[in-house]
Amino acid sequence: MDQIFDFMVRDFSKYALQLYSKPSSTEGQMTLCMAMIRKPNVDQARYEKVWNDVYSLKDTYEMNP
């Protein structure tokens, strides 16, 4: 669950930064965007465990012909 929130925080922050960087952004939008930008809590051991669990399923499933 924490790894899902890690992805969501990074993704949300990326879009907030993109909106902030647009020349057409208003001061109000830029202020709100800066409030939305966060760095996720990094847990390298959790990340590697999830990645290894998922990667171990590679080529296990295949599409129906």
CHARMM-style PDB file with segment names, atoms N, HN, CA, C and O in Angstrom:
ATOM      1  N   MET     1       0.829  -1.184   0.000  1.00  0.00      PROA
ATOM      2  CA  MET     1       0.000   0.000   0.000  1.00  0.00      PROA
ATOM      3  C   MET     1       0.880   1.257   0.000  1.00  0.00      PROA
ATOM      4  O   MET     1       0.620   2.204  -0.742  1.00  0.00      PROA
ATOM      5  N   ASP     2       1.925   1.255   0.840  1.00  0.00      PROA
ATOM      6  HN  ASP     2       2.136   0.485   1.443  1.00  0.00      PROA
ATOM      7  CA  ASP     2       2.804   2.419   0.895  1.00  0.00      PROA
ATOM      8  C   ASP     2       3.473   2.684  -0.449  1.00  0.00      PROA
ATOM      9  O   ASP     2       3.676   3.837  -0.830  1.00  0.00      PROA
ATOM     10  N   GLN     3       3.817   1.613  -1.169  1.00  0.00      PROA
ATOM     11  HN  GLN     3       3.652   0.676  -0.860  1.00  0.00      PROA
ATOM     12  CA  GLN     3       4.471   1.795  -2.470  1.00  0.00      PROA
ATOM     13  C   GLN     3       3.510   2.417  -3.475  1.00  0.00      PROA
ATOM     14  O   GLN     3       3.941   3.147  -4.367  1.00  0.00      PROA
ATOM     15  N   ILE     4       2.226   2.142  -3.347  1.00  0.00      PROA
ATOM     16  HN  ILE     4       1.876   1.549  -2.622  1.00  0.00      PROA
ATOM     17  CA  ILE     4       1.228   2.772  -4.221  1.00  0.00      PROA
ATOM     18  C   ILE     4       1.171   4.270  -3.933  1.00  0.00      PROA
ATOM     19  O   ILE     4       1.126   5.072  -4.866  1.00  0.00      PROA
ATOM     20  N   PHE     5       1.172   4.657  -2.669  1.00  0.00      PROA
ATOM     21  HN  PHE     5       1.209   4.006  -1.911  1.00  0.00      PROA
ATOM     22  CA  PHE     5       1.162   6.081  -2.333  1.00  0.00      PROA
ATOM     23  C   PHE     5       2.442   6.766  -2.777  1.00  0.00      PROA
ATOM     24  O   PHE     5       2.414   7.935  -3.161  1.00  0.00      PROA
ATOM     25  N   ASP     6       3.570   6.056  -2.732  1.00  0.00      PROA
ATOM     26  HN  ASP     6       3.593   5.106  -2.420  1.00  0.00      PROA
ATOM     27  CA  ASP     6       4.831   6.599  -3.225  1.00  0.00      PROA
ATOM     28  C   ASP     6       4.675   7.027  -4.684  1.00  0.00      PROA
ATOM     29  O   ASP     6       5.059   8.134  -5.061  1.00  0.00      PROA
ATOM     30  N   PHE     7       4.112   6.145  -5.491  1.00  0.00      PROA
ATOM     31  HN  PHE     7       3.799   5.246  -5.184  1.00  0.00      PROA
ATOM     32  CA  PHE     7       3.874   6.439  -6.907  1.00  0.00      PROA
ATOM     33  C   PHE     7       2.906   7.613  -7.079  1.00  0.00      PROA
ATOM     34  O   PHE     7       3.130   8.498  -7.904  1.00  0.00      PROA
ATOM     35  N   MET     8       1.840   7.608  -6.297  1.00  0.00      PROA
ATOM     36  HN  MET     8       1.659   6.889  -5.627  1.00  0.00      PROA
ATOM     37  CA  MET     8       0.821   8.657  -6.441  1.00  0.00      PROA
ATOM     38  C   MET     8       1.375  10.030  -6.061  1.00  0.00      PROA
ATOM     39  O   MET     8       1.080  11.018  -6.734  1.00  0.00      PROA
ATOM     40  N   VAL     9       2.162  10.109  -5.008  1.00  0.00      PROA
ATOM     41  HN  VAL     9       2.402   9.307  -4.461  1.00  0.00      PROA
ATOM     42  CA  VAL     9       2.753  11.381  -4.583  1.00  0.00      PROA
ATOM     43  C   VAL     9       3.691  11.904  -5.657  1.00  0.00      PROA
ATOM     44  O   VAL     9       3.652  13.088  -5.991  1.00  0.00      PROA
ATOM     45  N   ARG    10       4.536  11.030  -6.205  1.00  0.00      PROA
ATOM     46  HN  ARG    10       4.567  10.068  -5.934  1.00  0.00      PROA
ATOM     47  CA  ARG    10       5.466  11.457  -7.252  1.00  0.00      PROA
ATOM     48  C   ARG    10       4.725  11.913  -8.493  1.00  0.00      PROA
ATOM     49  O   ARG    10       5.080  12.930  -9.088  1.00  0.00      PROA
ATOM     50  N   ASP    11       3.704  11.177  -8.890  1.00  0.00      PROA
ATOM     51  HN  ASP    11       3.415  10.351  -8.407  1.00  0.00      PROA
ATOM     52  CA  ASP    11       2.935  11.506 -10.090  1.00  0.00      PROA
ATOM     53  C   ASP    11       2.194  12.832  -9.913  1.00  0.00      PROA
ATOM     54  O   ASP    11       2.224  13.683 -10.802  1.00  0.00      PROA
ATOM     55  N   PHE    12       1.541  13.008  -8.787  1.00  0.00      PROA
ATOM     56  HN  PHE    12       1.516  12.317  -8.065  1.00  0.00      PROA
ATOM     57  CA  PHE    12       0.786  14.225  -8.501  1.00  0.00      PROA
ATOM     58  C   PHE    12       1.712  15.436  -8.470  1.00  0.00      PROA
ATOM     59  O   PHE    12       1.384  16.492  -9.010  1.00  0.00      PROA
ATOM     60  N   SER    13       2.865  15.276  -7.839  1.00  0.00      PROA
ATOM     61  HN  SER    13       3.132  14.417  -7.401  1.00  0.00      PROA
ATOM     62  CA  SER    13       3.831  16.371  -7.751  1.00  0.00      PROA
ATOM     63  C   SER    13       4.361  16.756  -9.134  1.00  0.00      PROA
ATOM     64  O   SER    13       4.591  17.932  -9.415  1.00  0.00      PROA
ATOM     65  N   LYS    14       4.548  15.761  -9.985  1.00  0.00      PROA
ATOM     66  HN  LYS    14       4.361  14.806  -9.757  1.00  0.00      PROA
ATOM     67  CA  LYS    14       5.034  16.029 -11.342  1.00  0.00      PROA
ATOM     68  C   LYS    14       4.049  16.917 -12.103  1.00  0.00      PROA
ATOM     69  O   LYS    14       4.455  17.877 -12.759  1.00  0.00      PROA
ATOM     70  N   TYR    15       2.763  16.598 -12.017  1.00  0.00      PROA
ATOM     71  HN  TYR    15       2.433  15.818 -11.485  1.00  0.00      PROA
ATOM     72  CA  TYR    15       1.759  17.394 -12.721  1.00  0.00      PROA
ATOM     73  C   TYR    15       1.600  18.785 -12.105  1.00  0.00      PROA
ATOM     74  O   TYR    15       1.336  19.750 -12.822  1.00  0.00      PROA
ATOM     75  N   ALA    16       1.757  18.894 -10.807  1.00  0.00      PROA
ATOM     76  HN  ALA    16       1.971  18.109 -10.224  1.00  0.00      PROA
ATOM     77  CA  ALA    16       1.708  20.209 -10.159  1.00  0.00      PROA
ATOM     78  C   ALA    16       2.872  21.074 -10.638  1.00  0.00      PROA
ATOM     79  O   ALA    16       2.702  22.270 -10.878  1.00  0.00      PROA
ATOM     80  N   LEU    17       4.046  20.477 -10.775  1.00  0.00      PROA
ATOM     81  HN  LEU    17       4.184  19.506 -10.580  1.00  0.00      PROA
ATOM     82  CA  LEU    17       5.207  21.222 -11.262  1.00  0.00      PROA
ATOM     83  C   LEU    17       5.026  21.634 -12.718  1.00  0.00      PROA
ATOM     84  O   LEU    17       5.422  22.734 -13.105  1.00  0.00      PROA
ATOM     85  N   GLN    18       4.436  20.770 -13.522  1.00  0.00      PROA
ATOM     86  HN  GLN    18       4.114  19.876 -13.208  1.00  0.00      PROA
ATOM     87  CA  GLN    18       4.181  21.116 -14.928  1.00  0.00      PROA
ATOM     88  C   GLN    18       3.226  22.297 -15.029  1.00  0.00      PROA
ATOM     89  O   GLN    18       3.449  23.207 -15.827  1.00  0.00      PROA
ATOM     90  N   LEU    19       2.167  22.293 -14.230  1.00  0.00      PROA
ATOM     91  HN  LEU    19       1.986  21.553 -13.581  1.00  0.00      PROA
ATOM     92  CA  LEU    19       1.219  23.403 -14.242  1.00  0.00      PROA
ATOM     93  C   LEU    19       1.882  24.683 -13.738  1.00  0.00      PROA
ATOM     94  O   LEU    19       1.671  25.759 -14.297  1.00  0.00      PROA
ATOM     95  N   TYR    20       2.675  24.562 -12.693  1.00  0.00      PROA
ATOM     96  HN  TYR    20       2.846  23.688 -12.239  1.00  0.00      PROA
ATOM     97  CA  TYR    20       3.386  25.711 -12.135  1.00  0.00      PROA
ATOM     98  C   TYR    20       4.299  26.350 -13.187  1.00  0.00      PROA
ATOM     99  O   TYR    20       4.426  27.574 -13.242  1.00  0.00      PROA
ATOM    100  N   SER    21       4.926  25.528 -14.009  1.00  0.00      PROA
ATOM    101  HN  SER    21       4.824  24.534 -13.964  1.00  0.00      PROA
ATOM    102  CA  SER    21       5.920  26.000 -14.979  1.00  0.00      PROA
ATOM    103  C   SER    21       5.324  26.618 -16.236  1.00  0.00      PROA
ATOM    104  O   SER    21       6.049  27.247 -17.007  1.00  0.00      PROA
ATOM    105  N   LYS    22       4.036  26.460 -16.463  1.00  0.00      PROA
ATOM    106  HN  LYS    22       3.446  25.949 -15.837  1.00  0.00      PROA
ATOM    107  CA  LYS    22       3.430  27.014 -17.674  1.00  0.00      PROA
ATOM    108  C   LYS    22       3.419  28.535 -17.617  1.00  0.00      PROA
ATOM    109  O   LYS    22       3.149  29.114 -16.565  1.00  0.00      PROA
ATOM    110  N   PRO    23       3.711  29.188 -18.742  1.00  0.00      PROA
ATOM    111  CA  PRO    23       3.701  30.647 -18.763  1.00  0.00      PROA
ATOM    112  C   PRO    23       2.310  31.236 -18.493  1.00  0.00      PROA
ATOM    113  O   PRO    23       2.196  32.383 -18.061  1.00  0.00      PROA
ATOM    114  N   SER    24       1.280  30.471 -18.743  1.00  0.00      PROA
ATOM    115  HN  SER    24       1.373  29.539 -19.094  1.00  0.00      PROA
ATOM    116  CA  SER    24      -0.083  30.975 -18.567  1.00  0.00      PROA
ATOM    117  C   SER    24      -0.614  30.798 -17.142  1.00  0.00      PROA
ATOM    118  O   SER    24      -1.731  31.224 -16.850  1.00  0.00      PROA
ATOM    119  N   SER    25       0.166  30.178 -16.249  1.00  0.00      PROA
ATOM    120  HN  SER    25       1.074  29.832 -16.486  1.00  0.00      PROA
ATOM    121  CA  SER    25      -0.285  29.959 -14.871  1.00  0.00      PROA
ATOM    122  C   SER    25      -0.427  31.287 -14.133  1.00  0.00      PROA
ATOM    123  O   SER    25       0.412  32.180 -14.249  1.00  0.00      PROA
ATOM    124  N   THR    26      -1.506  31.388 -13.377  1.00  0.00      PROA
ATOM    125  HN  THR    26      -2.188  30.663 -13.282  1.00  0.00      PROA
ATOM    126  CA  THR    26      -1.721  32.595 -12.580  1.00  0.00      PROA
ATOM    127  C   THR    26      -0.964  32.479 -11.260  1.00  0.00      PROA
ATOM    128  O   THR    26      -0.497  31.398 -10.901  1.00  0.00      PROA
ATOM    129  N   GLU    27      -0.843  33.583 -10.544  1.00  0.00      PROA
ATOM    130  HN  GLU    27      -1.222  34.461 -10.836  1.00  0.00      PROA
ATOM    131  CA  GLU    27      -0.183  33.568  -9.242  1.00  0.00      PROA
ATOM    132  C   GLU    27      -0.889  32.610  -8.281  1.00  0.00      PROA
ATOM    133  O   GLU    27      -0.241  31.891  -7.520  1.00  0.00      PROA
ATOM    134  N   GLY    28      -2.221  32.610  -8.325  1.00  0.00      PROA
ATOM    135  HN  GLY    28      -2.747  33.194  -8.944  1.00  0.00      PROA
ATOM    136  CA  GLY    28      -2.990  31.720  -7.456  1.00  0.00      PROA
ATOM    137  C   GLY    28      -2.710  30.258  -7.764  1.00  0.00      PROA
ATOM    138  O   GLY    28      -2.532  29.449  -6.854  1.00  0.00      PROA
ATOM    139  N   GLN    29      -2.671  29.920  -9.047  1.00  0.00      PROA
ATOM    140  HN  GLN    29      -2.816  30.577  -9.786  1.00  0.00      PROA
ATOM    141  CA  GLN    29      -2.373  28.547  -9.438  1.00  0.00      PROA
ATOM    142  C   GLN    29      -0.966  28.148  -9.004  1.00  0.00      PROA
ATOM    143  O   GLN    29      -0.756  27.038  -8.515  1.00  0.00      PROA
ATOM    144  N   MET    30      -0.010  29.044  -9.181  1.00  0.00      PROA
ATOM    145  HN  MET    30      -0.180  29.946  -9.578  1.00  0.00      PROA
ATOM    146  CA  MET    30       1.369  28.727  -8.819  1.00  0.00      PROA
ATOM    147  C   MET    30       1.504  28.525  -7.309  1.00  0.00      PROA
ATOM    148  O   MET    30       2.246  27.651  -6.861  1.00  0.00      PROA
ATOM    149  N   THR    31       0.792  29.329  -6.535  1.00  0.00      PROA
ATOM    150  HN  THR    31       0.190  30.038  -6.900  1.00  0.00      PROA
ATOM    151  CA  THR    31       0.829  29.169  -5.072  1.00  0.00      PROA
ATOM    152  C   THR    31       0.261  27.823  -4.670  1.00  0.00      PROA
ATOM    153  O   THR    31       0.847  27.122  -3.845  1.00  0.00      PROA
ATOM    154  N   LEU    32      -0.878  27.453  -5.246  1.00  0.00      PROA
ATOM    155  HN  LEU    32      -1.353  28.023  -5.917  1.00  0.00      PROA
ATOM    156  CA  LEU    32      -1.487  26.157  -4.926  1.00  0.00      PROA
ATOM    157  C   LEU    32      -0.612  24.999  -5.392  1.00  0.00      PROA
ATOM    158  O   LEU    32      -0.493  23.990  -4.697  1.00  0.00      PROA
ATOM    159  N   CYS    33      -0.005  25.140  -6.558  1.00  0.00      PROA
ATOM    160  HN  CYS    33      -0.101  25.960  -7.122  1.00  0.00      PROA
ATOM    161  CA  CYS    33       0.863  24.074  -7.066  1.00  0.00      PROA
ATOM    162  C   CYS    33       2.058  23.844  -6.149  1.00  0.00      PROA
ATOM    163  O   CYS    33       2.432  22.699  -5.892  1.00  0.00      PROA
ATOM    164  N   MET    34       2.655  24.913  -5.658  1.00  0.00      PROA
ATOM    165  HN  MET    34       2.351  25.843  -5.866  1.00  0.00      PROA
ATOM    166  CA  MET    34       3.804  24.758  -4.760  1.00  0.00      PROA
ATOM    167  C   MET    34       3.392  24.061  -3.460  1.00  0.00      PROA
ATOM    168  O   MET    34       4.193  23.350  -2.853  1.00  0.00      PROA
ATOM    169  N   ALA    35       2.160  24.264  -3.042  1.00  0.00      PROA
ATOM    170  HN  ALA    35       1.509  24.841  -3.536  1.00  0.00      PROA
ATOM    171  CA  ALA    35       1.668  23.592  -1.837  1.00  0.00      PROA
ATOM    172  C   ALA    35       1.430  22.097  -2.082  1.00  0.00      PROA
ATOM    173  O   ALA    35       1.426  21.306  -1.139  1.00  0.00      PROA
ATOM    174  N   MET    36       1.233  21.712  -3.347  1.00  0.00      PROA
ATOM    175  HN  MET    36       1.236  22.355  -4.113  1.00  0.00      PROA
ATOM    176  CA  MET    36       0.962  20.314  -3.689  1.00  0.00      PROA
ATOM    177  C   MET    36       2.229  19.495  -3.922  1.00  0.00      PROA
ATOM    178  O   MET    36       2.173  18.265  -3.908  1.00  0.00      PROA
ATOM    179  N   ILE    37       3.353  20.142  -4.133  1.00  0.00      PROA
ATOM    180  HN  ILE    37       3.399  21.141  -4.144  1.00  0.00      PROA
ATOM    181  CA  ILE    37       4.572  19.410  -4.444  1.00  0.00      PROA
ATOM    182  C   ILE    37       5.164  18.838  -3.163  1.00  0.00      PROA
ATOM    183  O   ILE    37       5.460  19.562  -2.213  1.00  0.00      PROA
ATOM    184  N   ARG    38       5.329  17.516  -3.166  1.00  0.00      PROA
ATOM    185  HN  ARG    38       5.089  16.928  -3.938  1.00  0.00      PROA
ATOM    186  CA  ARG    38       5.869  16.789  -2.014  1.00  0.00      PROA
ATOM    187  C   ARG    38       6.843  15.730  -2.506  1.00  0.00      PROA
ATOM    188  O   ARG    38       6.802  15.308  -3.662  1.00  0.00      PROA
ATOM    189  N   LYS    39       7.708  15.318  -1.613  1.00  0.00      PROA
ATOM    190  HN  LYS    39       7.741  15.661  -0.674  1.00  0.00      PROA
ATOM    191  CA  LYS    39       8.615  14.220  -1.881  1.00  0.00      PROA
ATOM    192  C   LYS    39       8.119  13.014  -1.098  1.00  0.00      PROA
ATOM    193  O   LYS    39       7.860  13.126   0.101  1.00  0.00      PROA
ATOM    194  N   PRO    40       7.979  11.850  -1.754  1.00  0.00      PROA
ATOM    195  CA  PRO    40       7.475  10.680  -1.031  1.00  0.00      PROA
ATOM    196  C   PRO    40       8.483  10.164  -0.023  1.00  0.00      PROA
ATOM    197  O   PRO    40       9.680  10.435  -0.120  1.00  0.00      PROA
ATOM    198  N   ASN    41       7.980   9.418   0.943  1.00  0.00      PROA
ATOM    199  HN  ASN    41       7.008   9.197   1.022  1.00  0.00      PROA
ATOM    200  CA  ASN    41       8.833   8.767   1.923  1.00  0.00      PROA
ATOM    201  C   ASN    41       9.534   7.601   1.231  1.00  0.00      PROA
ATOM    202  O   ASN    41       8.878   6.663   0.778  1.00  0.00      PROA
ATOM    203  N   VAL    42      10.854   7.657   1.148  1.00  0.00      PROA
ATOM    204  HN  VAL    42      11.387   8.419   1.516  1.00  0.00      PROA
ATOM    205  CA  VAL    42      11.617   6.645   0.426  1.00  0.00      PROA
ATOM    206  C   VAL    42      11.981   5.501   1.362  1.00  0.00      PROA
ATOM    207  O   VAL    42      12.560   5.710   2.428  1.00  0.00      PROA
ATOM    208  N   ASP    43      11.632   4.300   0.946  1.00  0.00      PROA
ATOM    209  HN  ASP    43      11.161   4.131   0.081  1.00  0.00      PROA
ATOM    210  CA  ASP    43      11.999   3.076   1.673  1.00  0.00      PROA
ATOM    211  C   ASP    43      12.566   2.116   0.635  1.00  0.00      PROA
ATOM    212  O   ASP    43      11.826   1.371  -0.006  1.00  0.00      PROA
ATOM    213  N   GLN    44      13.879   2.142   0.478  1.00  0.00      PROA
ATOM    214  HN  GLN    44      14.480   2.748   0.999  1.00  0.00      PROA
ATOM    215  CA  GLN    44      14.532   1.358  -0.575  1.00  0.00      PROA
ATOM    216  C   GLN    44      14.277  -0.135  -0.424  1.00  0.00      PROA
ATOM    217  O   GLN    44      14.085  -0.825  -1.425  1.00  0.00      PROA
ATOM    218  N   ALA    45      14.270  -0.645   0.792  1.00  0.00      PROA
ATOM    219  HN  ALA    45      14.426  -0.084   1.605  1.00  0.00      PROA
ATOM    220  CA  ALA    45      14.020  -2.080   1.016  1.00  0.00      PROA
ATOM    221  C   ALA    45      12.618  -2.461   0.542  1.00  0.00      PROA
ATOM    222  O   ALA    45      12.437  -3.496  -0.097  1.00  0.00      PROA
ATOM    223  N   ARG    46      11.625  -1.623   0.857  1.00  0.00      PROA
ATOM    224  HN  ARG    46      11.772  -0.782   1.376  1.00  0.00      PROA
ATOM    225  CA  ARG    46      10.246  -1.892   0.416  1.00  0.00      PROA
ATOM    226  C   ARG    46      10.163  -1.864  -1.098  1.00  0.00      PROA
ATOM    227  O   ARG    46       9.540  -2.733  -1.708  1.00  0.00      PROA
ATOM    228  N   TYR    47      10.790  -0.867  -1.703  1.00  0.00      PROA
ATOM    229  HN  TYR    47      11.296  -0.161  -1.208  1.00  0.00      PROA
ATOM    230  CA  TYR    47      10.774  -0.740  -3.163  1.00  0.00      PROA
ATOM    231  C   TYR    47      11.370  -1.988  -3.821  1.00  0.00      PROA
ATOM    232  O   TYR    47      10.788  -2.538  -4.755  1.00  0.00      PROA
ATOM    233  N   GLU    48      12.519  -2.426  -3.335  1.00  0.00      PROA
ATOM    234  HN  GLU    48      12.992  -1.979  -2.575  1.00  0.00      PROA
ATOM    235  CA  GLU    48      13.173  -3.598  -3.920  1.00  0.00      PROA
ATOM    236  C   GLU    48      12.354  -4.861  -3.725  1.00  0.00      PROA
ATOM    237  O   GLU    48      12.316  -5.712  -4.614  1.00  0.00      PROA
ATOM    238  N   LYS    49      11.693  -5.001  -2.572  1.00  0.00      PROA
ATOM    239  HN  LYS    49      11.725  -4.310  -1.850  1.00  0.00      PROA
ATOM    240  CA  LYS    49      10.859  -6.177  -2.334  1.00  0.00      PROA
ATOM    241  C   LYS    49       9.684  -6.208  -3.300  1.00  0.00      PROA
ATOM    242  O   LYS    49       9.401  -7.242  -3.905  1.00  0.00      PROA
ATOM    243  N   VAL    50       9.006  -5.086  -3.446  1.00  0.00      PROA
ATOM    244  HN  VAL    50       9.236  -4.246  -2.955  1.00  0.00      PROA
ATOM    245  CA  VAL    50       7.865  -5.021  -4.380  1.00  0.00      PROA
ATOM    246  C   VAL    50       8.349  -5.284  -5.799  1.00  0.00      PROA
ATOM    247  O   VAL    50       7.743  -6.069  -6.529  1.00  0.00      PROA
ATOM    248  N   TRP    51       9.436  -4.631  -6.191  1.00  0.00      PROA
ATOM    249  HN  TRP    51       9.928  -3.993  -5.598  1.00  0.00      PROA
ATOM    250  CA  TRP    51       9.949  -4.795  -7.550  1.00  0.00      PROA
ATOM    251  C   TRP    51      10.323  -6.254  -7.811  1.00  0.00      PROA
ATOM    252  O   TRP    51       9.990  -6.795  -8.866  1.00  0.00      PROA
ATOM    253  N   ASN    52      11.006  -6.894  -6.869  1.00  0.00      PROA
ATOM    254  HN  ASN    52      11.276  -6.455  -6.013  1.00  0.00      PROA
ATOM    255  CA  ASN    52      11.402  -8.292  -7.055  1.00  0.00      PROA
ATOM    256  C   ASN    52      10.200  -9.219  -7.098  1.00  0.00      PROA
ATOM    257  O   ASN    52      10.186 -10.172  -7.877  1.00  0.00      PROA
ATOM    258  N   ASP    53       9.187  -8.956  -6.274  1.00  0.00      PROA
ATOM    259  HN  ASP    53       9.198  -8.181  -5.641  1.00  0.00      PROA
ATOM    260  CA  ASP    53       7.977  -9.780  -6.289  1.00  0.00      PROA
ATOM    261  C   ASP    53       7.253  -9.665  -7.630  1.00  0.00      PROA
ATOM    262  O   ASP    53       6.796 -10.665  -8.183  1.00  0.00      PROA
ATOM    263  N   VAL    54       7.154  -8.455  -8.144  1.00  0.00      PROA
ATOM    264  HN  VAL    54       7.526  -7.642  -7.695  1.00  0.00      PROA
ATOM    265  CA  VAL    54       6.463  -8.236  -9.423  1.00  0.00      PROA
ATOM    266  C   VAL    54       7.304  -8.768 -10.572  1.00  0.00      PROA
ATOM    267  O   VAL    54       6.792  -9.448 -11.461  1.00  0.00      PROA
ATOM    268  N   TYR    55       8.593  -8.457 -10.552  1.00  0.00      PROA
ATOM    269  HN  TYR    55       9.009  -7.904  -9.829  1.00  0.00      PROA
ATOM    270  CA  TYR    55       9.469  -8.880 -11.649  1.00  0.00      PROA
ATOM    271  C   TYR    55       9.565 -10.399 -11.735  1.00  0.00      PROA
ATOM    272  O   TYR    55       9.774 -10.948 -12.817  1.00  0.00      PROA
ATOM    273  N   SER    56       9.412 -11.076 -10.608  1.00  0.00      PROA
ATOM    274  HN  SER    56       9.242 -10.630  -9.730  1.00  0.00      PROA
ATOM    275  CA  SER    56       9.482 -12.536 -10.620  1.00  0.00      PROA
ATOM    276  C   SER    56       8.321 -13.149 -11.407  1.00  0.00      PROA
ATOM    277  O   SER    56       8.391 -14.315 -11.794  1.00  0.00      PROA
ATOM    278  N   LEU    57       7.269 -12.390 -11.645  1.00  0.00      PROA
ATOM    279  HN  LEU    57       7.212 -11.442 -11.331  1.00  0.00      PROA
ATOM    280  CA  LEU    57       6.111 -12.882 -12.402  1.00  0.00      PROA
ATOM    281  C   LEU    57       6.274 -12.700 -13.917  1.00  0.00      PROA
ATOM    282  O   LEU    57       5.407 -13.097 -14.696  1.00  0.00      PROA
ATOM    283  N   LYS    58       7.391 -12.097 -14.320  1.00  0.00      PROA
ATOM    284  HN  LYS    58       8.095 -11.775 -13.688  1.00  0.00      PROA
ATOM    285  CA  LYS    58       7.634 -11.857 -15.745  1.00  0.00      PROA
ATOM    286  C   LYS    58       7.559 -13.175 -16.509  1.00  0.00      PROA
ATOM    287  O   LYS    58       8.135 -14.181 -16.094  1.00  0.00      PROA
ATOM    288  N   ASP    59       6.846 -13.155 -17.621  1.00  0.00      PROA
ATOM    289  HN  ASP    59       6.378 -12.338 -17.958  1.00  0.00      PROA
ATOM    290  CA  ASP    59       6.660 -14.306 -18.503  1.00  0.00      PROA
ATOM    291  C   ASP    59       5.846 -15.436 -17.871  1.00  0.00      PROA
ATOM    292  O   ASP    59       5.779 -16.528 -18.434  1.00  0.00      PROA
ATOM    293  N   THR    60       5.231 -15.197 -16.723  1.00  0.00      PROA
ATOM    294  HN  THR    60       5.285 -14.309 -16.266  1.00  0.00      PROA
ATOM    295  CA  THR    60       4.394 -16.217 -16.103  1.00  0.00      PROA
ATOM    296  C   THR    60       3.041 -16.301 -16.795  1.00  0.00      PROA
ATOM    297  O   THR    60       2.490 -17.386 -16.978  1.00  0.00      PROA
ATOM    298  N   TYR    61       2.515 -15.144 -17.177  1.00  0.00      PROA
ATOM    299  HN  TYR    61       2.963 -14.262 -17.028  1.00  0.00      PROA
ATOM    300  CA  TYR    61       1.210 -15.085 -17.825  1.00  0.00      PROA
ATOM    301  C   TYR    61       1.387 -14.676 -19.274  1.00  0.00      PROA
ATOM    302  O   TYR    61       2.317 -13.951 -19.630  1.00  0.00      PROA
ATOM    303  N   GLU    62       0.473 -15.157 -20.098  1.00  0.00      PROA
ATOM    304  HN  GLU    62      -0.282 -15.746 -19.809  1.00  0.00      PROA
ATOM    305  CA  GLU    62       0.500 -14.737 -21.497  1.00  0.00      PROA
ATOM    306  C   GLU    62      -0.926 -14.543 -21.998  1.00  0.00      PROA
ATOM    307  O   GLU    62      -1.880 -15.104 -21.458  1.00  0.00      PROA
ATOM    308  N   MET    63      -1.040 -13.743 -23.030  1.00  0.00      PROA
ATOM    309  HN  MET    63      -0.265 -13.287 -23.468  1.00  0.00      PROA
ATOM    310  CA  MET    63      -2.355 -13.430 -23.596  1.00  0.00      PROA
ATOM    311  C   MET    63      -2.925 -14.668 -24.301  1.00  0.00      PROA
ATOM    312  O   MET    63      -2.186 -15.530 -24.777  1.00  0.00      PROA
ATOM    313  N   ASN    64      -4.243 -14.727 -24.351  1.00  0.00      PROA
ATOM    314  HN  ASN    64      -4.844 -14.027 -23.965  1.00  0.00      PROA
ATOM    315  CA  ASN    64      -4.899 -15.770 -25.137  1.00  0.00      PROA
ATOM    316  C   ASN    64      -4.614 -15.518 -26.609  1.00  0.00      PROA
ATOM    317  O   ASN    64      -4.568 -14.368 -27.046  1.00  0.00      PROA
ATOM    318  N   PRO    65      -4.422 -16.591 -27.381  1.00  0.00      PROA
ATOM    319  CA  PRO    65      -4.162 -16.413 -28.823  1.00  0.00      PROA
ATOM    320  C   PRO    65      -5.365 -15.837 -29.552  1.00  0.00      PROA
ATOM    321  OT1 PRO    65      -5.310 -15.627 -30.764  1.00  0.00      PROA
TER     322      PRO     65
END
